[in-house]
Amino acid sequence: MKQYLISMYQPAGEEMPDPEFLAEVMRKVDAIGRELKESGSWVFGNGLHAPETATVLRPQGDEVLVTDGPYVEGKEYLGGVTIITAPDLDAALEWGRRYALATTLPIEVRPFQGEV
Protein backbone atom coordinates (compact mmCIF):
# COMPACT_ATOMS: atom_id res chain seq x y z
CA MET A 1 0.00 0.00 0.00
CA LYS A 2 1.22 3.48 -0.87
CA GLN A 3 0.74 6.61 1.22
CA TYR A 4 -1.01 9.70 -0.14
CA LEU A 5 -1.52 13.19 1.24
CA ILE A 6 -5.01 14.63 0.86
CA SER A 7 -4.81 18.41 1.30
CA MET A 8 -7.89 20.57 1.83
CA TYR A 9 -7.71 24.19 0.73
CA GLN A 10 -9.92 26.89 2.21
CA PRO A 11 -10.68 30.33 0.79
CA ALA A 12 -8.77 33.12 2.50
CA GLY A 13 -10.51 36.13 3.98
CA GLU A 14 -14.02 34.75 3.84
CA GLU A 15 -16.27 34.64 6.86
CA MET A 16 -17.11 31.35 8.50
CA PRO A 17 -19.89 29.49 6.69
CA ASP A 18 -23.38 29.23 8.07
CA PRO A 19 -23.31 27.02 11.22
CA GLU A 20 -25.89 24.61 9.79
CA PHE A 21 -23.86 24.21 6.58
CA LEU A 22 -20.64 23.72 8.57
CA ALA A 23 -22.29 21.13 10.84
CA GLU A 24 -23.37 19.13 7.78
CA VAL A 25 -19.87 19.35 6.26
CA MET A 26 -18.30 18.14 9.52
CA ARG A 27 -20.80 15.27 9.73
CA LYS A 28 -19.79 14.14 6.24
CA VAL A 29 -16.06 14.58 6.91
CA ASP A 30 -16.34 12.60 10.17
CA ALA A 31 -18.16 9.81 8.30
CA ILE A 32 -15.36 9.63 5.71
CA GLY A 33 -12.78 9.52 8.50
CA ARG A 34 -14.61 6.66 10.22
CA GLU A 35 -14.82 4.75 6.94
CA LEU A 36 -11.09 5.31 6.29
CA LYS A 37 -10.30 3.94 9.76
CA GLU A 38 -12.62 0.95 9.35
CA SER A 39 -10.99 0.12 5.99
CA GLY A 40 -7.48 0.32 7.48
CA SER A 41 -6.56 3.19 5.14
CA TRP A 42 -6.33 5.94 7.78
CA VAL A 43 -2.83 7.07 8.81
CA PHE A 44 -3.32 10.62 10.17
CA GLY A 45 -5.42 13.71 9.63
CA ASN A 46 -6.37 16.99 11.23
CA GLY A 47 -7.33 20.57 10.53
CA LEU A 48 -4.92 23.48 10.77
CA HIS A 49 -5.28 26.89 12.37
CA ALA A 50 -5.45 29.92 10.04
CA PRO A 51 -2.23 30.95 8.25
CA GLU A 52 -1.83 33.94 10.55
CA THR A 53 -0.77 31.48 13.27
CA ALA A 54 2.17 30.22 11.19
CA THR A 55 5.80 30.87 11.99
CA VAL A 56 8.21 30.86 9.06
CA LEU A 57 11.85 29.85 9.44
CA ARG A 58 14.00 31.14 6.58
CA PRO A 59 17.73 30.39 6.30
CA GLN A 60 20.01 33.39 5.71
CA GLY A 61 23.60 32.25 5.53
CA ASP A 62 24.44 30.58 8.84
CA GLU A 63 21.45 32.15 10.61
CA VAL A 64 17.72 31.44 10.54
CA LEU A 65 15.27 34.34 10.32
CA VAL A 66 12.02 33.73 12.24
CA THR A 67 8.93 35.66 11.13
CA ASP A 68 5.24 35.49 11.94
CA GLY A 69 2.60 34.76 9.37
CA PRO A 70 2.35 32.67 6.24
CA TYR A 71 5.21 32.24 3.78
CA VAL A 72 2.98 33.28 0.89
CA GLU A 73 -0.29 35.12 0.64
CA GLY A 74 -2.93 33.67 -1.60
CA LYS A 75 -6.62 33.31 -2.25
CA GLU A 76 -6.61 29.90 -0.59
CA TYR A 77 -4.66 28.31 2.23
CA LEU A 78 -4.00 24.83 3.51
CA GLY A 79 -6.79 24.16 5.97
CA GLY A 80 -6.16 20.53 6.84
CA VAL A 81 -4.49 17.32 5.80
CA THR A 82 -5.22 13.63 5.80
CA ILE A 83 -2.66 10.92 5.15
CA ILE A 84 -4.03 7.64 3.83
CA THR A 85 -2.79 4.36 2.47
CA ALA A 86 -4.25 3.17 -0.81
CA PRO A 87 -3.35 0.49 -3.34
CA ASP A 88 -3.00 3.03 -6.15
CA LEU A 89 -3.65 6.61 -7.25
CA ASP A 90 -7.18 5.83 -8.46
CA ALA A 91 -8.20 4.60 -5.00
CA ALA A 92 -6.60 7.66 -3.36
CA LEU A 93 -8.39 9.95 -5.82
CA GLU A 94 -11.71 8.34 -4.89
CA TRP A 95 -11.14 9.28 -1.23
CA GLY A 96 -10.17 12.80 -2.36
CA ARG A 97 -13.32 13.03 -4.50
CA ARG A 98 -15.44 12.16 -1.47
CA TYR A 99 -13.73 14.87 0.59
CA ALA A 100 -14.27 17.40 -2.21
CA LEU A 101 -17.98 16.62 -2.37
CA ALA A 102 -18.32 16.66 1.43
CA THR A 103 -16.47 19.92 2.01
CA THR A 104 -17.13 21.77 -1.28
CA LEU A 105 -13.43 22.77 -1.08
CA PRO A 106 -10.56 22.18 -3.51
CA ILE A 107 -8.76 18.96 -2.61
CA GLU A 108 -5.26 17.95 -3.68
CA VAL A 109 -4.14 14.31 -3.65
CA ARG A 110 -0.40 13.73 -3.83
CA PRO A 111 1.75 10.60 -3.35
CA PHE A 112 4.71 10.63 -1.02
CA GLN A 113 8.13 10.26 -2.64
CA GLY A 114 9.32 6.68 -2.83
CA GLU A 115 5.75 5.45 -2.68
CA VAL A 116 4.94 5.35 -6.40
N, CA, C and O atoms as a GROMACS GRO file, in nm:
protein
  464
    1MET      N    1   0.084  -0.118   0.000
    1MET     CA    2   0.000   0.000   0.000
    1MET      C    3   0.089   0.124   0.000
    1MET      O    4   0.191   0.130   0.069
    2LYS      N    5   0.049   0.221  -0.077
    2LYS     CA    6   0.122   0.348  -0.087
    2LYS      C    7   0.055   0.452   0.003
    2LYS      O    8  -0.064   0.441   0.034
    3GLN      N    9   0.131   0.552   0.044
    3GLN     CA   10   0.074   0.661   0.122
    3GLN      C   11   0.050   0.783   0.034
    3GLN      O   12   0.130   0.814  -0.055
    4TYR      N   13  -0.062   0.850   0.060
    4TYR     CA   14  -0.101   0.970  -0.014
    4TYR      C   15  -0.141   1.078   0.085
    4TYR      O   16  -0.197   1.051   0.191
    5LEU      N   17  -0.110   1.202   0.047
    5LEU     CA   18  -0.152   1.319   0.124
    5LEU      C   19  -0.275   1.378   0.057
    5LEU      O   20  -0.273   1.408  -0.062
    6ILE      N   21  -0.380   1.395   0.133
    6ILE     CA   22  -0.501   1.463   0.086
    6ILE      C   23  -0.502   1.599   0.154
    6ILE      O   24  -0.517   1.607   0.276
    7SER      N   25  -0.486   1.705   0.076
    7SER     CA   26  -0.481   1.841   0.130
    7SER      C   27  -0.611   1.913   0.100
    7SER      O   28  -0.662   1.906  -0.012
    8MET      N   29  -0.664   1.982   0.199
    8MET     CA   30  -0.789   2.056   0.184
    8MET      C   31  -0.758   2.206   0.188
    8MET      O   32  -0.697   2.255   0.283
    9TYR      N   33  -0.800   2.276   0.084
    9TYR     CA   34  -0.771   2.418   0.073
    9TYR      C   35  -0.896   2.501   0.100
    9TYR      O   36  -1.004   2.472   0.046
   10GLN      N   37  -0.882   2.602   0.183
   10GLN     CA   38  -0.992   2.689   0.220
   10GLN      C   39  -0.972   2.828   0.162
   10GLN      O   40  -0.859   2.873   0.147
   11PRO      N   41  -1.081   2.896   0.128
   11PRO     CA   42  -1.068   3.033   0.078
   11PRO      C   43  -1.020   3.126   0.188
   11PRO      O   44  -1.065   3.117   0.303
   12ALA      N   45  -0.929   3.215   0.154
   12ALA     CA   46  -0.877   3.312   0.250
   12ALA      C   47  -0.971   3.431   0.260
   12ALA      O   48  -1.034   3.470   0.162
   13GLY      N   49  -0.979   3.489   0.379
   13GLY     CA   50  -1.051   3.613   0.398
   13GLY      C   51  -1.202   3.604   0.401
   13GLY      O   52  -1.270   3.705   0.421
   14GLU      N   53  -1.257   3.486   0.381
   14GLU     CA   54  -1.402   3.475   0.384
   14GLU      C   55  -1.448   3.446   0.527
   14GLU      O   56  -1.375   3.388   0.607
   15GLU      N   57  -1.569   3.488   0.555
   15GLU     CA   58  -1.627   3.464   0.686
   15GLU      C   59  -1.658   3.316   0.700
   15GLU      O   60  -1.668   3.243   0.601
   16MET      N   61  -1.674   3.273   0.824
   16MET     CA   62  -1.711   3.134   0.850
   16MET      C   63  -1.845   3.105   0.783
   16MET      O   64  -1.933   3.191   0.779
   17PRO      N   65  -1.861   2.984   0.730
   17PRO     CA   66  -1.989   2.949   0.669
   17PRO      C   67  -2.100   2.940   0.773
   17PRO      O   68  -2.075   2.935   0.894
   18ASP      N   69  -2.220   2.938   0.724
   18ASP     CA   70  -2.339   2.923   0.807
   18ASP      C   71  -2.320   2.801   0.898
   18ASP      O   72  -2.277   2.696   0.851
   19PRO      N   73  -2.352   2.813   1.028
   19PRO     CA   74  -2.330   2.702   1.122
   19PRO      C   75  -2.401   2.572   1.080
   19PRO      O   76  -2.346   2.464   1.101
   20GLU      N   77  -2.519   2.582   1.023
   20GLU     CA   78  -2.589   2.461   0.979
   20GLU      C   79  -2.513   2.394   0.864
   20GLU      O   80  -2.499   2.272   0.863
   21PHE      N   81  -2.464   2.474   0.769
   21PHE     CA   82  -2.386   2.421   0.658
   21PHE      C   83  -2.258   2.355   0.710
   21PHE      O   84  -2.224   2.244   0.669
   22LEU      N   85  -2.188   2.424   0.801
   22LEU     CA   86  -2.064   2.372   0.857
   22LEU      C   87  -2.088   2.243   0.934
   22LEU      O   88  -2.007   2.150   0.926
   23ALA      N   89  -2.197   2.235   1.009
   23ALA     CA   90  -2.229   2.113   1.084
   23ALA      C   91  -2.250   1.996   0.989
   23ALA      O   92  -2.207   1.884   1.018
   24GLU      N   93  -2.316   2.019   0.877
   24GLU     CA   94  -2.337   1.913   0.778
   24GLU      C   95  -2.205   1.870   0.714
   24GLU      O   96  -2.182   1.751   0.693
   25VAL      N   97  -2.120   1.966   0.682
   25VAL     CA   98  -1.987   1.935   0.626
   25VAL      C   99  -1.909   1.849   0.725
   25VAL      O  100  -1.851   1.747   0.686
   26MET      N  101  -1.906   1.889   0.851
   26MET     CA  102  -1.830   1.814   0.952
   26MET      C  103  -1.888   1.674   0.972
   26MET      O  104  -1.813   1.580   0.997
   27ARG      N  105  -2.019   1.660   0.962
   27ARG     CA  106  -2.080   1.527   0.973
   27ARG      C  107  -2.030   1.437   0.861
   27ARG      O  108  -1.997   1.321   0.884
   28LYS      N  109  -2.026   1.492   0.739
   28LYS     CA  110  -1.979   1.414   0.624
   28LYS      C  111  -1.830   1.382   0.635
   28LYS      O  112  -1.788   1.270   0.605
   29VAL      N  113  -1.750   1.479   0.677
   29VAL     CA  114  -1.606   1.458   0.692
   29VAL      C  115  -1.579   1.352   0.799
   29VAL      O  116  -1.493   1.266   0.781
   30ASP      N  117  -1.650   1.360   0.910
   30ASP     CA  118  -1.634   1.260   1.017
   30ASP      C  119  -1.670   1.121   0.967
   30ASP      O  120  -1.605   1.023   1.003
   31ALA      N  121  -1.774   1.111   0.885
   31ALA     CA  122  -1.816   0.981   0.830
   31ALA      C  123  -1.707   0.924   0.739
   31ALA      O  124  -1.678   0.805   0.744
   32ILE      N  125  -1.646   1.009   0.657
   32ILE     CA  126  -1.536   0.963   0.571
   32ILE      C  127  -1.420   0.916   0.656
   32ILE      O  128  -1.361   0.812   0.628
   33GLY      N  129  -1.386   0.991   0.760
   33GLY     CA  130  -1.278   0.952   0.850
   33GLY      C  131  -1.304   0.818   0.916
   33GLY      O  132  -1.213   0.735   0.926
   34ARG      N  133  -1.427   0.795   0.962
   34ARG     CA  134  -1.461   0.666   1.022
   34ARG      C  135  -1.446   0.553   0.921
   34ARG      O  136  -1.394   0.446   0.953
   35GLU      N  137  -1.493   0.577   0.798
   35GLU     CA  138  -1.482   0.475   0.694
   35GLU      C  139  -1.336   0.447   0.659
   35GLU      O  140  -1.299   0.332   0.636
   36LEU      N  141  -1.252   0.551   0.654
   36LEU     CA  142  -1.109   0.531   0.630
   36LEU      C  143  -1.048   0.444   0.740
   36LEU      O  144  -0.971   0.354   0.711
   37LYS      N  145  -1.083   0.472   0.865
   37LYS     CA  146  -1.030   0.394   0.976
   37LYS      C  147  -1.078   0.250   0.970
   37LYS      O  148  -1.000   0.157   0.991
   38GLU      N  149  -1.207   0.231   0.942
   38GLU     CA  150  -1.262   0.095   0.935
   38GLU      C  151  -1.199   0.015   0.822
   38GLU      O  152  -1.186  -0.107   0.833
   39SER      N  153  -1.159   0.081   0.713
   39SER     CA  154  -1.099   0.012   0.599
   39SER      C  155  -0.949  -0.013   0.619
   39SER      O  156  -0.888  -0.085   0.540
   40GLY      N  157  -0.891   0.045   0.724
   40GLY     CA  158  -0.748   0.032   0.748
   40GLY      C  159  -0.664   0.127   0.666
   40GLY      O  160  -0.542   0.113   0.660
   41SER      N  161  -0.727   0.225   0.601
   41SER     CA  162  -0.656   0.319   0.514
   41SER      C  163  -0.612   0.446   0.586
   41SER      O  164  -0.530   0.520   0.532
   42TRP      N  165  -0.663   0.472   0.705
   42TRP     CA  166  -0.633   0.594   0.778
   42TRP      C  167  -0.492   0.589   0.836
   42TRP      O  168  -0.455   0.489   0.898
   43VAL      N  169  -0.414   0.694   0.817
   43VAL     CA  170  -0.283   0.707   0.881
   43VAL      C  171  -0.288   0.823   0.980
   43VAL      O  172  -0.259   0.805   1.098
   44PHE      N  173  -0.326   0.943   0.932
   44PHE     CA  174  -0.332   1.062   1.017
   44PHE      C  175  -0.412   1.168   0.945
   44PHE      O  176  -0.417   1.170   0.822
   45GLY      N  177  -0.475   1.256   1.021
   45GLY     CA  178  -0.542   1.371   0.963
   45GLY      C  179  -0.585   1.469   1.070
   45GLY      O  180  -0.613   1.431   1.184
   46ASN      N  181  -0.589   1.598   1.031
   46ASN     CA  182  -0.637   1.699   1.123
   46ASN      C  183  -0.645   1.833   1.051
   46ASN      O  184  -0.582   1.853   0.947
   47GLY      N  185  -0.723   1.922   1.106
   47GLY     CA  186  -0.733   2.057   1.053
   47GLY      C  187  -0.620   2.143   1.106
   47GLY      O  188  -0.556   2.110   1.206
   48LEU      N  189  -0.596   2.254   1.038
   48LEU     CA  190  -0.492   2.348   1.077
   48LEU      C  191  -0.554   2.481   1.118
   48LEU      O  192  -0.662   2.517   1.070
   49HIS      N  193  -0.486   2.554   1.205
   49HIS     CA  194  -0.528   2.689   1.237
   49HIS      C  195  -0.504   2.778   1.115
   49HIS      O  196  -0.437   2.737   1.020
   50ALA      N  197  -0.559   2.897   1.116
   50ALA     CA  198  -0.545   2.992   1.004
   50ALA      C  199  -0.397   3.025   0.980
   50ALA      O  200  -0.316   3.012   1.071
   51PRO      N  201  -0.363   3.066   0.858
   51PRO     CA  202  -0.223   3.094   0.825
   51PRO      C  203  -0.159   3.202   0.912
   51PRO      O  204  -0.036   3.205   0.926
   52GLU      N  205  -0.238   3.289   0.970
   52GLU     CA  206  -0.183   3.394   1.055
   52GLU      C  207  -0.112   3.336   1.177
   52GLU      O  208  -0.032   3.406   1.240
   53THR      N  209  -0.140   3.211   1.212
   53THR     CA  210  -0.077   3.148   1.327
   53THR      C  211   0.056   3.083   1.292
   53THR      O  212   0.125   3.031   1.380
   54ALA      N  213   0.094   3.086   1.164
   54ALA     CA  214   0.217   3.022   1.119
   54ALA      C  215   0.341   3.100   1.163
   54ALA      O  216   0.336   3.221   1.182
   55THR      N  217   0.449   3.028   1.179
   55THR     CA  218   0.580   3.086   1.200
   55THR      C  219   0.670   3.033   1.089
   55THR      O  220   0.678   2.912   1.067
   56VAL      N  221   0.737   3.124   1.019
   56VAL     CA  222   0.821   3.086   0.906
   56VAL      C  223   0.967   3.094   0.947
   56VAL      O  224   1.010   3.194   1.005
   57LEU      N  225   1.041   2.991   0.918
   57LEU     CA  226   1.184   2.985   0.944
   57LEU      C  227   1.255   2.990   0.809
   57LEU      O  228   1.238   2.900   0.726
   58ARG      N  229   1.334   3.093   0.788
   58ARG     CA  230   1.400   3.114   0.658
   58ARG      C  231   1.550   3.124   0.678
   58ARG      O  232   1.597   3.212   0.750
   59PRO      N  233   1.629   3.033   0.615
   59PRO     CA  234   1.773   3.039   0.630
   59PRO      C  235   1.832   3.161   0.560
   59PRO      O  236   1.793   3.195   0.448
   60GLN      N  237   1.926   3.226   0.628
   60GLN     CA  238   2.001   3.339   0.570
   60GLN      C  239   2.146   3.320   0.611
   60GLN      O  240   2.188   3.359   0.720
   61GLY      N  241   2.222   3.258   0.520
   61GLY     CA  242   2.360   3.224   0.553
   61GLY      C  243   2.363   3.120   0.662
   61GLY      O  244   2.302   3.014   0.649
   62ASP      N  245   2.435   3.150   0.771
   62ASP     CA  246   2.444   3.058   0.884
   62ASP      C  247   2.335   3.082   0.989
   62ASP      O  248   2.330   3.011   1.089
   63GLU      N  249   2.251   3.180   0.966
   63GLU     CA  250   2.145   3.215   1.061
   63GLU      C  251   2.009   3.170   1.006
   63GLU      O  252   1.995   3.134   0.889
   64VAL      N  253   1.909   3.173   1.093
   64VAL     CA  254   1.772   3.144   1.054
   64VAL      C  255   1.684   3.259   1.100
   64VAL      O  256   1.677   3.290   1.219
   65LEU      N  257   1.618   3.323   1.004
   65LEU     CA  258   1.528   3.434   1.032
   65LEU      C  259   1.390   3.377   1.067
   65LEU      O  260   1.336   3.295   0.992
   66VAL      N  261   1.333   3.420   1.178
   66VAL     CA  262   1.203   3.373   1.224
   66VAL      C  263   1.103   3.487   1.208
   66VAL      O  264   1.123   3.595   1.263
   67THR      N  265   0.996   3.464   1.132
   67THR     CA  266   0.893   3.566   1.113
   67THR      C  267   0.755   3.506   1.136
   67THR      O  268   0.734   3.386   1.120
   68ASP      N  269   0.662   3.591   1.175
   68ASP     CA  270   0.524   3.549   1.194
   68ASP      C  271   0.450   3.553   1.061
   68ASP      O  272   0.485   3.628   0.970
   69GLY      N  273   0.348   3.471   1.052
   69GLY     CA  274   0.260   3.476   0.937
   69GLY      C  275   0.297   3.378   0.828
   69GLY      O  276   0.402   3.313   0.835
   70PRO      N  277   0.212   3.366   0.729
   70PRO     CA  278   0.235   3.267   0.624
   70PRO      C  279   0.353   3.304   0.535
   70PRO      O  280   0.390   3.421   0.525
   71TYR      N  281   0.410   3.204   0.472
   71TYR     CA  282   0.521   3.224   0.378
   71TYR      C  283   0.473   3.299   0.254
   71TYR      O  284   0.541   3.388   0.204
   72VAL      N  285   0.355   3.261   0.206
   72VAL     CA  286   0.298   3.328   0.089
   72VAL      C  287   0.156   3.372   0.122
   72VAL      O  288   0.092   3.316   0.211
   73GLU      N  289   0.110   3.471   0.051
   73GLU     CA  290  -0.029   3.512   0.064
   73GLU      C  291  -0.102   3.468  -0.062
   73GLU      O  292  -0.051   3.484  -0.173
   74GLY      N  293  -0.219   3.415  -0.045
   74GLY     CA  294  -0.293   3.367  -0.160
   74GLY      C  295  -0.442   3.372  -0.135
   74GLY      O  296  -0.488   3.412  -0.028
   75LYS      N  297  -0.516   3.332  -0.235
   75LYS     CA  298  -0.662   3.331  -0.225
   75LYS      C  299  -0.712   3.211  -0.147
   75LYS      O  300  -0.826   3.210  -0.099
   76GLU      N  301  -0.627   3.109  -0.135
   76GLU     CA  302  -0.661   2.990  -0.059
   76GLU      C  303  -0.543   2.954   0.032
   76GLU      O  304  -0.430   2.995   0.007
   77TYR      N  305  -0.572   2.878   0.136
   77TYR     CA  306  -0.466   2.832   0.223
   77TYR      C  307  -0.494   2.688   0.265
   77TYR      O  308  -0.608   2.641   0.260
   78LEU      N  309  -0.388   2.620   0.306
   78LEU     CA  310  -0.400   2.482   0.351
   78LEU      C  311  -0.478   2.481   0.482
   78LEU      O  312  -0.433   2.537   0.582
   79GLY      N  313  -0.593   2.416   0.480
   79GLY     CA  314  -0.679   2.416   0.597
   79GLY      C  315  -0.671   2.288   0.678
   79GLY      O  316  -0.705   2.286   0.796
   80GLY      N  317  -0.626   2.180   0.614
   80GLY     CA  318  -0.616   2.053   0.684
   80GLY      C  319  -0.556   1.948   0.594
   80GLY      O  320  -0.552   1.963   0.472
   81VAL      N  321  -0.510   1.841   0.655
   81VAL     CA  322  -0.449   1.732   0.580
   81VAL      C  323  -0.497   1.598   0.633
   81VAL      O  324  -0.534   1.584   0.749
   82THR      N  325  -0.496   1.501   0.544
   82THR     CA  326  -0.522   1.363   0.580
   82THR      C  327  -0.419   1.279   0.507
   82THR      O  328  -0.397   1.298   0.387
   83ILE      N  329  -0.358   1.187   0.577
   83ILE     CA  330  -0.266   1.092   0.515
   83ILE      C  331  -0.334   0.956   0.516
   83ILE      O  332  -0.383   0.910   0.618
   84ILE      N  333  -0.336   0.894   0.398
   84ILE     CA  334  -0.403   0.764   0.383
   84ILE      C  335  -0.307   0.665   0.318
   84ILE      O  336  -0.205   0.702   0.261
   85THR      N  337  -0.343   0.538   0.328
   85THR     CA  338  -0.279   0.436   0.247
   85THR      C  339  -0.383   0.390   0.146
   85THR      O  340  -0.501   0.379   0.177
   86ALA      N  341  -0.337   0.364   0.025
   86ALA     CA  342  -0.425   0.317  -0.081
   86ALA      C  343  -0.344   0.230  -0.176
   86ALA      O  344  -0.223   0.249  -0.188
   87PRO      N  345  -0.409   0.136  -0.244
   87PRO     CA  346  -0.335   0.049  -0.334
   87PRO      C  347  -0.280   0.120  -0.456
   87PRO      O  348  -0.180   0.077  -0.514
   88ASP      N  349  -0.346   0.230  -0.497
   88ASP     CA  350  -0.300   0.302  -0.616
   88ASP      C  351  -0.361   0.443  -0.617
   88ASP      O  352  -0.443   0.477  -0.532
   89LEU      N  353  -0.319   0.522  -0.715
   89LEU     CA  354  -0.365   0.661  -0.725
   89LEU      C  355  -0.517   0.668  -0.744
   89LEU      O  356  -0.581   0.755  -0.686
   90ASP      N  357  -0.574   0.579  -0.823
   90ASP     CA  358  -0.718   0.583  -0.846
   90ASP      C  359  -0.796   0.568  -0.716
   90ASP      O  360  -0.895   0.638  -0.695
   91ALA      N  361  -0.752   0.478  -0.629
   91ALA     CA  362  -0.820   0.460  -0.500
   91ALA      C  363  -0.803   0.585  -0.413
   91ALA      O  364  -0.898   0.627  -0.346
   92ALA      N  365  -0.683   0.644  -0.414
   92ALA     CA  366  -0.660   0.766  -0.336
   92ALA      C  367  -0.746   0.880  -0.390
   92ALA      O  368  -0.801   0.959  -0.313
   93LEU      N  369  -0.757   0.890  -0.522
   93LEU     CA  370  -0.839   0.995  -0.582
   93LEU      C  371  -0.987   0.978  -0.546
   93LEU      O  372  -1.059   1.077  -0.533
   94GLU      N  373  -1.032   0.856  -0.530
   94GLU     CA  374  -1.171   0.834  -0.489
   94GLU      C  375  -1.196   0.889  -0.349
   94GLU      O  376  -1.299   0.950  -0.324
   95TRP      N  377  -1.101   0.868  -0.257
   95TRP     CA  378  -1.114   0.928  -0.123
   95TRP      C  379  -1.114   1.080  -0.134
   95TRP      O  380  -1.194   1.147  -0.069
   96GLY      N  381  -1.024   1.135  -0.216
   96GLY     CA  382  -1.017   1.280  -0.236
   96GLY      C  383  -1.146   1.334  -0.294
   96GLY      O  384  -1.193   1.440  -0.253
   97ARG      N  385  -1.204   1.262  -0.390
   97ARG     CA  386  -1.332   1.303  -0.450
   97ARG      C  387  -1.440   1.312  -0.343
   97ARG      O  388  -1.520   1.407  -0.343
   98ARG      N  389  -1.443   1.215  -0.253
   98ARG     CA  390  -1.544   1.216  -0.147
   98ARG      C  391  -1.525   1.336  -0.055
   98ARG      O  392  -1.622   1.398  -0.013
   99TYR      N  393  -1.399   1.368  -0.022
   99TYR     CA  394  -1.373   1.487   0.059
   99TYR      C  395  -1.414   1.614  -0.014
   99TYR      O  396  -1.469   1.705   0.048
  100ALA      N  397  -1.389   1.622  -0.143
  100ALA     CA  398  -1.427   1.740  -0.221
  100ALA      C  399  -1.578   1.760  -0.219
  100ALA      O  400  -1.627   1.871  -0.199
  101LEU      N  401  -1.652   1.651  -0.238
  101LEU     CA  402  -1.798   1.662  -0.237
  101LEU      C  403  -1.850   1.696  -0.098
  101LEU      O  404  -1.946   1.772  -0.084
  102ALA      N  405  -1.787   1.641   0.006
  102ALA     CA  406  -1.832   1.666   0.143
  102ALA      C  407  -1.804   1.808   0.188
  102ALA      O  408  -1.886   1.869   0.257
  103THR      N  409  -1.688   1.861   0.150
  103THR     CA  410  -1.647   1.992   0.201
  103THR      C  411  -1.679   2.107   0.107
  103THR      O  412  -1.685   2.223   0.150
  104THR      N  413  -1.698   2.078  -0.020
  104THR     CA  414  -1.713   2.176  -0.128
  104THR      C  415  -1.586   2.259  -0.146
  104THR      O  416  -1.591   2.369  -0.202
  105LEU      N  417  -1.471   2.207  -0.099
  105LEU     CA  418  -1.343   2.277  -0.108
  105LEU      C  419  -1.253   2.210  -0.211
  105LEU      O  420  -1.272   2.092  -0.241
  106PRO      N  421  -1.156   2.282  -0.265
  106PRO     CA  422  -1.056   2.218  -0.351
  106PRO      C  423  -0.973   2.118  -0.270
  106PRO      O  424  -0.931   2.148  -0.158
  107ILE      N  425  -0.952   2.002  -0.326
  107ILE     CA  426  -0.876   1.896  -0.261
  107ILE      C  427  -0.760   1.856  -0.351
  107ILE      O  428  -0.778   1.837  -0.471
  108GLU      N  429  -0.642   1.842  -0.293
  108GLU     CA  430  -0.526   1.795  -0.368
  108GLU      C  431  -0.487   1.659  -0.314
  108GLU      O  432  -0.479   1.640  -0.192
  109VAL      N  433  -0.462   1.563  -0.403
  109VAL     CA  434  -0.414   1.431  -0.365
  109VAL      C  435  -0.275   1.416  -0.422
  109VAL      O  436  -0.254   1.434  -0.542
  110ARG      N  437  -0.178   1.382  -0.336
  110ARG     CA  438  -0.040   1.373  -0.383
  110ARG      C  439   0.030   1.254  -0.315
  110ARG      O  440   0.020   1.237  -0.194
  111PRO      N  441   0.101   1.172  -0.395
  111PRO     CA  442   0.175   1.060  -0.335
  111PRO      C  443   0.302   1.109  -0.267
  111PRO      O  444   0.361   1.210  -0.305
  112PHE      N  445   0.343   1.035  -0.166
  112PHE     CA  446   0.471   1.063  -0.102
  112PHE      C  447   0.583   1.009  -0.190
  112PHE      O  448   0.564   0.909  -0.259
  113GLN      N  449   0.697   1.072  -0.187
  113GLN     CA  450   0.813   1.026  -0.264
  113GLN      C  451   0.851   0.885  -0.218
  113GLN      O  452   0.842   0.850  -0.100
  114GLY      N  453   0.893   0.805  -0.314
  114GLY     CA  454   0.932   0.668  -0.283
  114GLY      C  455   0.815   0.574  -0.270
  114GLY      O  456   0.833   0.454  -0.248
  115GLU      N  457   0.695   0.627  -0.284
  115GLU     CA  458   0.575   0.545  -0.268
  115GLU      C  459   0.518   0.501  -0.402
  115GLU      O  460   0.440   0.406  -0.407
  116VAL      N  461   0.554   0.568  -0.509
  116VAL     CA  462   0.494   0.535  -0.640
  116VAL      C  463   0.603   0.488  -0.734
  116VAL      O  464   0.574   0.456  -0.850
   0.00000   0.00000   0.00000
